[in-house]
Amino acid sequence: MDKATSDAIEAAAFRRLLAHLDSRKDVQNIDLMILGGFCRNCLSKWYMAAAEEAGQSVDYDAAREHIYGMPYSEWKANHQAEATPEQLAALEAANSQ
């Protein structure tokens, strides 16, 4: 497979991941961190870093808006629940491994 085809497939898979996360707003970032070791904010940072590597300037707020599909403050107000003590304990346990 040539690089252009591979890049196009990877880009399509990334867009599908974003669409999936958008359709699952019930899945909290803390749950993603506990189970996968990354969250939407991590994706935002990776997006920003990839843009920089490509010679483009994307600030963190713009990167988060791209990943969340809306301003982060709006997503947080409408979809983010307060972390439970159990979630916080699970995150601490996952981070200590």
Rosetta silent file (secondary structure, phi, psi, omega in degrees, C-alpha in Angstrom):
SEQUENCE: MDKATSDAIEAAAFRRLLAHLDSRKDVQNIDLMILGGFCRNCLSKWYMAAAEEAGQSVDYDAAREHIYGMPYSEWKANHQAEATPEQLAALEAANSQ
SCORE:     score description
SCORE:     0.000 S_00000001
   1 L     0.000  133.545 -179.783    0.000    0.000    0.000 S_00000001
   2 L   -79.951  164.723 -174.658    1.409    3.400   -0.905 S_00000001
   3 H   -62.435  -40.864 -178.755    1.722    6.221    1.640 S_00000001
   4 H   -63.074  -41.209  178.623   -1.073    8.364    0.153 S_00000001
   5 H   -67.318  -44.203  178.494   -3.539    5.477    0.348 S_00000001
   6 H   -60.196  -44.811  178.734   -2.429    4.603    3.869 S_00000001
   7 H   -61.663  -41.375 -179.951   -2.791    8.247    4.954 S_00000001
   8 H   -64.700  -40.680  179.141   -6.285    8.444    3.411 S_00000001
   9 H   -66.725  -44.370  178.682   -7.379    5.262    5.189 S_00000001
  10 H   -62.255  -41.096  178.369   -5.957    6.473    8.517 S_00000001
  11 H   -63.435  -41.336  178.479   -7.708    9.841    8.080 S_00000001
  12 H   -64.882  -40.426  178.600  -11.004    8.084    7.347 S_00000001
  13 H   -65.167  -39.222  178.236  -10.595    5.895   10.429 S_00000001
  14 H   -64.846  -43.615  177.049   -9.882    8.991   12.548 S_00000001
  15 H   -61.742  -37.547  178.581  -12.995   10.735   11.208 S_00000001
  16 H   -67.679  -38.763  175.567  -14.999    7.614   12.040 S_00000001
  17 H   -61.128  -45.752  178.895  -13.577    7.591   15.587 S_00000001
  18 H   -61.915  -42.177  178.392  -14.595   11.239   16.025 S_00000001
  19 H   -63.548  -40.055  178.620  -18.084   10.493   14.694 S_00000001
  20 H   -63.825  -47.164  178.577  -18.369    7.523   17.049 S_00000001
  21 H   -62.536  -36.694  177.948  -17.290    9.584   20.054 S_00000001
  22 H   -64.093  -35.261  179.888  -19.737   12.293   18.990 S_00000001
  23 H   -78.664  -11.223 -178.345  -22.538    9.735   18.941 S_00000001
  24 L  -120.374   55.944  178.948  -21.522    8.514   22.418 S_00000001
  25 L   -63.652  -16.936  177.033  -21.562   11.696   24.455 S_00000001
  26 L   -69.564  -20.359  179.389  -22.674    9.497   27.363 S_00000001
  27 L   -81.599  115.051 -176.409  -19.151    8.072   27.516 S_00000001
  28 L   -80.053  150.843  178.366  -17.256   10.302   29.890 S_00000001
  29 H   -57.104  -38.586 -179.188  -13.616   11.251   29.391 S_00000001
  30 H   -62.484  -36.028  177.647  -12.730    9.733   32.759 S_00000001
  31 H   -67.101  -40.423  175.619  -14.137    6.387   31.581 S_00000001
  32 H   -61.247  -42.181 -179.900  -12.037    6.596   28.418 S_00000001
  33 H   -64.837  -41.133 -178.943   -8.967    7.355   30.553 S_00000001
  34 H   -63.885  -47.107 -173.589   -9.664    4.443   32.902 S_00000001
  35 H   -86.661  -37.218 -172.593  -10.177    1.913   30.127 S_00000001
  36 H  -113.136  -13.392 -179.134   -8.073    3.228   27.264 S_00000001
  37 L    77.013   12.351  175.232   -5.527    5.558   28.794 S_00000001
  38 L  -151.139  163.485  178.351   -6.639    8.444   26.563 S_00000001
  39 L  -144.745 -172.723 -179.726   -9.613   10.742   26.194 S_00000001
  40 H   -61.771  -35.470  177.948  -11.018   13.435   23.946 S_00000001
  41 H   -66.769  -37.250  175.107   -8.591   15.963   25.449 S_00000001
  42 H   -61.212  -45.573  178.002   -5.687   13.668   24.581 S_00000001
  43 H   -59.006  -38.214  178.267   -6.974   13.471   21.006 S_00000001
  44 H   -62.572  -43.461  178.991   -7.114   17.274   20.963 S_00000001
  45 H   -66.131  -39.704  177.945   -3.472   17.488   22.049 S_00000001
  46 H   -65.801  -39.135  177.731   -2.433   14.894   19.460 S_00000001
  47 H   -62.556  -45.453  179.557   -4.354   16.817   16.773 S_00000001
  48 H   -62.625  -42.443  179.058   -2.613   20.046   17.782 S_00000001
  49 H   -65.905  -40.790  179.027    0.806   18.329   17.733 S_00000001
  50 H   -65.202  -38.602  176.819    0.144   16.774   14.326 S_00000001
  51 H   -62.018  -43.391  179.360   -0.864   20.176   12.957 S_00000001
  52 H   -62.246  -41.324  177.841    2.368   21.657   14.291 S_00000001
  53 H   -62.520  -27.926  179.291    4.384   18.861   12.672 S_00000001
  54 L   -89.906    6.487  178.102    2.665   19.760    9.389 S_00000001
  55 L    81.456   17.282 -179.851    3.655   23.403    9.817 S_00000001
  56 L  -110.614  145.387  178.863    0.172   24.551   10.850 S_00000001
  57 L  -102.374  116.724  176.190   -0.718   26.485   13.959 S_00000001
  58 L  -129.994  119.983  179.640   -3.779   25.181   15.817 S_00000001
  59 L   -80.024  167.867 -173.540   -4.349   26.340   19.363 S_00000001
  60 H   -61.987  -41.028  179.539   -5.715   24.042   22.051 S_00000001
  61 H   -62.782  -41.485  178.587   -9.212   25.555   22.061 S_00000001
  62 H   -66.723  -39.120  178.455   -9.525   25.131   18.273 S_00000001
  63 H   -64.230  -43.570  178.916   -8.208   21.568   18.521 S_00000001
  64 H   -64.915  -39.242  178.511  -10.730   20.716   21.246 S_00000001
  65 H   -63.225  -36.904  177.380  -13.557   22.244   19.226 S_00000001
  66 H   -64.430  -45.118 -177.259  -12.536   20.044   16.282 S_00000001
  67 H   -71.806  -44.220 -177.528  -12.481   16.899   18.425 S_00000001
  68 H   -79.702  -18.891 -178.587  -15.604   17.666   20.476 S_00000001
  69 L    78.652   10.872  179.792  -17.564   19.057   17.524 S_00000001
  70 L  -169.574  165.778  174.815  -18.434   22.158   19.553 S_00000001
  71 L   -56.369  141.238 -176.896  -16.691   24.548   21.931 S_00000001
  72 H   -57.582  -40.405 -179.246  -15.347   22.615   24.907 S_00000001
  73 H   -60.246  -36.884  177.653  -17.237   24.807   27.372 S_00000001
  74 H   -68.408  -45.112  178.999  -20.501   23.894   25.638 S_00000001
  75 H   -60.485  -46.340 -177.707  -19.683   20.166   25.609 S_00000001
  76 H   -61.374  -44.114 -178.989  -18.667   20.274   29.253 S_00000001
  77 H   -66.250  -34.603 -173.937  -21.836   22.123   30.300 S_00000001
  78 H   -96.052  -21.236 -170.025  -24.145   19.821   28.341 S_00000001
  79 H  -131.795  -16.685 -175.374  -22.476   16.403   28.528 S_00000001
  80 L   -91.415  123.792  176.685  -19.858   16.122   31.255 S_00000001
  81 L   -92.542  157.644  174.824  -20.975   14.622   34.529 S_00000001
  82 L   -66.479  135.390  179.190  -19.178   15.052   37.822 S_00000001
  83 L   -65.881  137.185  178.095  -16.735   12.200   38.380 S_00000001
  84 L   -82.461  160.353  175.072  -17.889    9.729   40.993 S_00000001
  85 H   -56.593  -36.540  179.267  -15.620    8.601   43.830 S_00000001
  86 H   -65.339  -41.691  178.315  -15.534    5.168   42.153 S_00000001
  87 H   -64.130  -44.346  179.669  -14.383    6.672   38.846 S_00000001
  88 H   -61.589  -40.567  178.037  -11.690    8.721   40.574 S_00000001
  89 H   -66.373  -41.072  179.497  -10.453    5.626   42.426 S_00000001
  90 H   -66.026  -38.345  177.548  -10.442    3.593   39.205 S_00000001
  91 H   -65.181  -43.037  177.770   -8.496    6.338   37.409 S_00000001
  92 H   -61.435  -42.457  179.098   -5.958    6.481   40.215 S_00000001
  93 H   -66.013  -40.923  179.874   -5.581    2.695   40.098 S_00000001
  94 H   -66.369  -37.427 -179.341   -5.206    2.716   36.310 S_00000001
  95 H   -74.495  -19.291 -177.940   -2.573    5.454   36.472 S_00000001
  96 L   -89.950   -3.183 -178.649   -0.561    3.624   39.135 S_00000001
  97 L   -80.802    0.000    0.000   -0.085    0.478   37.012 S_00000001
